[in-house]
């Protein structure tokens, strides 16, 4: 079995669902993976300059020798539809030849992000199965012509897919009716992270025995447009004896005049996540509540559970259900003296078993 994986994120980024999908594929016997880095899905804007000049340096985990990474070179004109196809035709044909040289009769094409490039490939390349992994409500990332283009492309690829998998119930509710076959495969935790946490729990216990240290509300993830700064500032001001530690790449402006008990740190390598988690007392998931986050099942929830942390979250997506079930705490009702039982960790290998 071989996999051509069209990723929504670059390989050199914080380890996310796409990275763990291909890792699981290899663990289940996949002989080779051709990872295709994402192409721009909207017309450029001024905020892109922040990303280009950003000091963020991110990495996932060491790349297996069976994984080859390729970055298509296309202009950011996808919302222009057929104009984009014409302008990009040479690169499209080049990637087609590359995939044909890579493939055999048992090759799966998997897309973690709809695009006109994926549309072209599934219409012009032979494969055993096309899997569409819908892990976000993609159109909600965009506006205007870019959003319209994404709606069209997503609907078309859902119909063309042999199976659609969804990372949350709301996503399945919204898109599954258009698919030939569908399955809900929620997010999970890296098996290596679980092992590292279990091996280091003694260190955590000794650290937590220090009663003079402040309680730590920690967050590991992107500081982007969906990050709810108001909720974080509020919880810091209401709990001045606690330390709010935020770790991750910055993709949006940081508010001025943050409370002194909030600290912001650069992104860390995936191998260091377990060490940081064991320094936390609570795991924060402070996301804004909107149409985009309504479909989210955050990976960090599973990572926090693996570390035995009480999860403190906004009421969005799958987290709303967990707050109602009492396995997470509403960020607006946080009490440093209250904890809840956390769910047992589930790994990506367990999650993706039905696919392989």
C-alpha positions in Angstrom: 0.0 0.0 0.0 1.1 3.5 -0.9 -0.4 6.9 0.2 -0.4 10.2 -1.6 -1.4 12.7 1.1 -2.6 16.2 0.3 -2.0 17.9 3.6 -3.7 21.1 5.0 -0.5 21.9 6.8 3.2 21.9 6.0 5.3 19.0 7.2 7.5 21.5 9.0 4.7 22.6 11.4 3.4 21.6 14.8 2.4 17.9 14.7 -1.3 17.7 13.9 -3.9 15.1 12.6 -2.2 14.9 9.1 1.2 14.0 10.6 -0.4 11.3 12.8 -2.5 9.9 9.9 0.6 9.2 7.8 2.5 7.9 10.9 -0.4 5.5 11.5 -0.4 4.5 7.8 3.2 3.5 8.1 2.7 1.6 11.3 -0.1 -0.4 9.6 2.2 -1.4 6.7 2.1 1.5 4.2 5.4 1.1 2.2 5.7 4.8 1.1 4.0 8.2 1.6 4.1 11.1 -0.8 3.2 14.1 1.4 2.0 17.1 -0.7 2.4 20.4 1.2 -0.7 22.7 0.9 -1.2 25.4 -1.8 -2.8 28.8 -1.0 -6.6 28.6 -1.1 -7.4 32.4 -1.1 -6.1 35.6 -2.5 -3.2 37.1 -0.5 -3.8 39.8 2.1 -1.7 42.0 4.4 -1.9 39.4 7.2 0.1 37.0 5.1 3.1 39.4 5.6 2.9 38.6 9.3 3.2 34.9 8.5 6.1 35.4 6.1 8.1 37.6 8.6 7.0 35.6 11.7 9.8 34.4 14.0 7.9 31.2 14.6 9.9 28.1 14.0 7.9 24.9 14.2 8.6 21.2 13.8 6.6 18.1 14.2 8.6 14.9 14.7 11.4 13.2 12.9 10.3 12.3 9.4 10.3 8.6 8.6 12.4 7.7 5.6 9.3 6.3 3.9 7.8 9.8 3.8 8.7 12.0 0.8 7.7 15.7 1.0 6.8 17.8 -2.1 5.7 21.4 -2.3 3.8 22.5 -5.4 4.7 25.9 -6.7 1.6 27.8 -7.7 0.4 31.4 -7.5 -2.2 32.2 -4.8 -5.0 32.6 -7.3 -7.2 29.5 -6.6 -10.4 31.5 -6.0 -10.2 32.5 -9.7 -11.2 29.0 -10.7 -10.4 28.1 -14.3 -8.0 31.0 -14.6 -6.0 29.4 -11.8 -6.2 26.1 -13.5 -4.7 27.6 -16.7 -2.0 29.5 -15.0 -1.0 26.5 -12.9 -1.4 23.9 -15.7 2.3 23.2 -16.0 2.7 22.6 -12.3 -0.4 20.4 -12.3 0.9 18.2 -15.1 4.3 18.0 -13.4 2.7 16.8 -10.1 0.5 14.3 -12.1 3.7 12.7 -13.6 5.3 12.6 -10.1 2.3 10.8 -8.6 2.1 8.4 -11.5 5.8 7.6 -11.1 5.2 7.1 -7.4 2.0 5.1 -7.5 1.2 1.4 -8.0 -2.1 -0.5 -8.2 -2.6 -0.2 -4.4 -2.2 3.5 -4.0 -4.6 5.6 -1.9 -5.1 9.3 -2.4 -6.0 11.1 0.8 -6.8 14.7 1.0 -6.9 16.7 4.3 -7.9 19.9 2.5 -10.0 20.5 -0.6 -8.3 22.2 -3.5 -8.5 22.5 -7.2 -5.2 20.7 -7.4 -6.7 17.7 -5.6 -9.7 17.9 -7.9 -7.3 17.7 -10.9 -5.4 14.8 -9.6 -8.4 12.6 -8.7 -9.8 13.3 -12.1 -6.6 12.5 -14.0 -4.7 9.8 -12.0 -5.5 6.2 -11.4 -5.8 5.1 -7.7 -7.4 2.4 -5.6 -9.3 4.7 -3.3 -9.9 8.4 -2.6 -10.3 9.3 1.0 -11.4 12.8 2.0 -10.6 13.7 5.6 -12.7 16.6 6.7 -11.2 17.9 9.9 -12.5 21.5 9.8 -15.4 23.5 8.3 -13.1 24.7 5.6 -15.3 27.4 4.1 -15.4 29.2 7.4 -11.7 30.1 7.1 -12.5 32.3 4.1 -14.6 35.2 2.9 -16.1 36.4 -0.4 -14.8 34.7 -3.6 -12.4 32.5 -1.6 -15.2 31.1 0.5 -17.4 30.5 -2.6 -14.6 28.7 -4.3 -14.0 26.5 -1.2 -17.7 25.6 -0.9 -17.7 24.5 -4.6 -14.5 22.5 -4.3 -15.5 20.8 -1.0 -18.9 19.7 -2.3 -17.4 18.3 -5.5 -14.7 16.3 -3.6 -17.2 15.0 -1.1 -19.1 13.5 -4.0 -16.0 12.2 -5.7 -14.6 10.5 -2.6 -14.9 6.8 -1.9 -15.2 7.6 1.8 -15.4 10.8 3.8 -14.1 10.8 7.3 -15.0 13.5 9.8 -13.2 14.6 12.9 -16.3 15.7 14.8 -20.1 15.1 14.9 -21.0 18.6 13.7 -18.9 18.1 10.6 -20.6 14.8 9.8 -24.0 16.4 10.5 -23.2 19.1 7.9 -21.5 17.2 5.1 -22.1 13.4 5.4 -25.3 13.3 3.4 -23.4 14.2 0.2 -20.9 11.4 0.6 -21.1 7.8 -0.8 -19.7 6.5 2.5 -18.8 8.3 5.7 -17.3 7.7 9.1 -16.7 9.8 12.2 -13.0 9.4 13.3 -12.4 11.9 16.0 -9.0 13.2 17.0 -6.6 11.4 19.4 -3.2 11.5 21.1 0.2 10.4 19.9 1.2 7.0 21.2 4.8 8.3 21.7 3.5 11.1 23.8 1.4 8.8 26.0 4.5 6.6 26.6 6.7 9.6 27.4 4.1 10.9 29.9 3.7 7.6 31.6 7.5 7.2 31.9 7.8 10.7 33.5 4.8 10.7 35.9 7.1 10.4 38.9 8.7 13.7 38.0 5.3 15.3 37.9 4.3 14.0 41.3 7.5 15.4 42.8 6.9 18.8 41.1 3.3 19.0 42.3 4.4 18.4 45.9 5.9 21.9 45.9 3.0 23.7 47.6 4.6 27.1 47.3 4.6 27.2 43.5 1.7 28.8 41.6 -0.9 26.6 40.0 -0.2 26.5 36.2 -3.0 26.8 33.6 -1.1 25.8 30.4 -1.9 25.9 26.7 0.1 24.4 23.9 -1.0 25.4 20.4 -1.4 28.2 17.9 -2.2 31.8 19.0 -4.4 32.5 16.0 -7.7 34.3 15.2 -9.8 31.7 17.0 -7.8 32.2 20.3 -10.0 33.9 22.9 -7.8 36.4 24.6 -10.7 37.9 26.5 -11.3 34.6 28.3 -7.6 34.1 29.0 -7.2 37.6 30.4 -10.4 37.1 32.5 -9.2 33.8 34.0 -5.8 35.3 34.8 -7.3 38.4 36.5 -9.7 36.3 38.5 -6.9 33.9 39.6 -3.9 36.1 40.4 -2.2 33.4 42.3 -2.2 31.1 39.2 0.3 31.3 36.3 -1.2 31.2 32.8 1.5 29.7 30.4 0.9 29.9 26.7 3.2 28.0 24.3 2.9 28.2 20.5 3.3 30.1 17.2 1.7 33.5 16.9 -0.5 34.1 13.9 -2.4 37.1 15.3 -1.7 40.2 17.3 -1.0 39.8 21.0 -3.1 42.2 23.2 -1.2 45.0 25.0 -1.1 45.2 28.8 -1.6 41.5 29.6 -1.8 40.6 33.3 1.6 39.9 34.8 0.7 36.2 35.5 0.4 35.5 31.8 3.5 34.4 30.0 3.9 33.7 26.3 6.5 31.3 24.9 7.6 30.2 21.4 6.6 26.9 19.8 8.4 23.8 21.0 9.3 20.5 19.3 6.9 17.7 19.5 9.4 15.7 21.6 9.2 18.4 24.4 5.4 18.4 24.7 5.3 15.7 27.4 7.7 17.6 29.6 5.7 20.8 29.4 2.4 19.1 30.0 3.7 17.5 33.2 4.4 21.1 34.5 0.8 22.0 34.1 -2.0 21.7 36.6 -4.8 22.5 34.2 -5.0 22.3 30.4 -6.5 25.4 28.7 -8.5 25.3 25.5 -9.6 29.0 25.2 -11.2 29.1 21.7 -13.8 31.7 20.5 -17.3 30.4 20.0 -18.2 30.7 16.3 -19.2 28.8 13.2 -15.6 27.7 12.7 -14.9 26.3 16.2 -18.4 24.7 16.3 -17.0 21.9 14.3 -13.7 21.4 16.2 -12.6 18.4 18.2 -9.3 19.8 19.6 -6.3 17.5 19.6 -5.0 19.2 22.7 -7.9 17.8 24.7 -6.6 14.3 24.2 -3.0 15.4 25.0 -4.2 17.0 28.2 -6.1 13.9 29.2 -3.0 11.7 28.6 -1.2 13.9 31.1 -4.0 13.6 33.6 -4.8 17.3 33.5 -8.2 18.8 34.4 -9.3 20.4 31.1 -10.6 24.0 31.2 -12.3 25.0 28.0 -14.7 27.3 26.2 -18.0 25.8 25.2 -17.4 25.0 21.5 -17.7 22.0 19.3 -17.1 18.7 20.9 -15.9 20.5 24.1 -19.4 21.7 24.8 -20.6 18.1 25.1 -17.7 17.2 27.4 -18.4 20.1 29.7 -22.0 18.9 29.9 -20.8 15.4 30.7 -18.6 16.7 33.5 -15.2 15.7 32.1 -14.1 19.3 31.4 -14.7 22.6 33.2 -16.3 25.7 31.6 -13.6 28.4 31.3 -16.1 30.9 32.7 -16.7 28.8 35.8 -13.1 27.9 36.7 -12.2 27.3 40.3 -8.6 26.4 41.0 -9.7 24.1 43.8 -12.0 22.0 41.6 -10.8 19.2 39.4 -12.7 16.6 37.4 -11.9 13.0 36.3 -10.3 13.0 32.8 -11.0 10.5 30.1 -8.5 7.7 29.3 -6.2 8.5 26.4 -6.9 7.1 23.0 -4.1 7.0 20.4 -4.1 7.9 16.7 -3.2 4.3 15.8 -6.4 3.2 17.6 -8.5 5.9 15.9 -7.3 5.2 12.3 -7.5 1.4 12.6 -10.8 1.3 10.6 -9.1 3.0 7.6 -6.2 0.5 7.3 
